[in-house]
């Protein structure tokens, strides 16, 4: 099945934005003559900050950013909240902060 070029371009733009390639999305839109006016690119920066914090083991920082930008998100997605808390516990253990890890687990994961 043949996709129209505009549909294919929109698919590429969505992929670039979803994966955090903001500059590439802007350049691609410019080169293809597409408009990014209806896309909130500031959210891309925030998502990148969250992903970077998680990749660097700074889970609480990621949680803080999420709570600042979308306070209801972790309340509405309990599984995501649990996995972030679980990962924070793992990071505390990785840093050999066993007492902190035990306290955190008792307070947040019990």
LINSUL-V241353 format. One record per residue. N is the residue number from 1. RES is the residue in one letter. D_CENTER is the distance of its C-alpha to the mean C-alpha in whole Angstrom. Layout:
<<N RES D_CENTER> <N RES D_CENTER>>
This chain:
<<1 X 33> <2 X 33> <3 X 29> <4 X 30> <5 X 29> <6 X 27> <7 X 25> <8 X 24> <9 X 23> <10 X 21> <11 X 20> <12 X 19> <13 X 17> <14 X 15> <15 X 14> <16 X 14> <17 X 12> <18 X 9> <19 X 9> <20 X 9> <21 X 13> <22 X 14> <23 X 17> <24 X 18> <25 X 17> <26 X 19> <27 X 22> <28 X 22> <29 X 23> <30 X 25> <31 X 27> <32 X 27> <33 X 28> <34 X 25> <35 X 24> <36 X 20> <37 X 22> <38 X 20> <39 X 16> <40 X 15> <41 X 13> <42 X 13> <43 X 9> <44 X 8> <45 X 9> <46 X 7> <47 X 4> <48 X 6> <49 X 7> <50 X 5> <51 X 5> <52 X 8> <53 X 9> <54 X 8> <55 X 10> <56 X 13> <57 X 14> <58 X 13> <59 X 11> <60 X 13> <61 X 12> <62 X 8> <63 X 10> <64 X 12> <65 X 10> <66 X 8> <67 X 12> <68 X 13> <69 X 11> <70 X 11> <71 X 14> <72 X 15> <73 X 12> <74 X 12> <75 X 16> <76 X 16> <77 X 14> <78 X 16> <79 X 15> <80 X 11> <81 X 13> <82 X 16> <83 X 13> <84 X 12> <85 X 15> <86 X 17> <87 X 15> <88 X 16> <89 X 19> <90 X 19> <91 X 18> <92 X 21> <93 X 23> <94 X 22> <95 X 23> <96 X 26> <97 X 26> <98 X 28> <99 X 29> <100 X 26> <101 X 24> <102 X 27> <103 X 27> <104 X 23> <105 X 24> <106 X 27> <107 X 25> <108 X 21> <109 X 22> <110 X 26>>
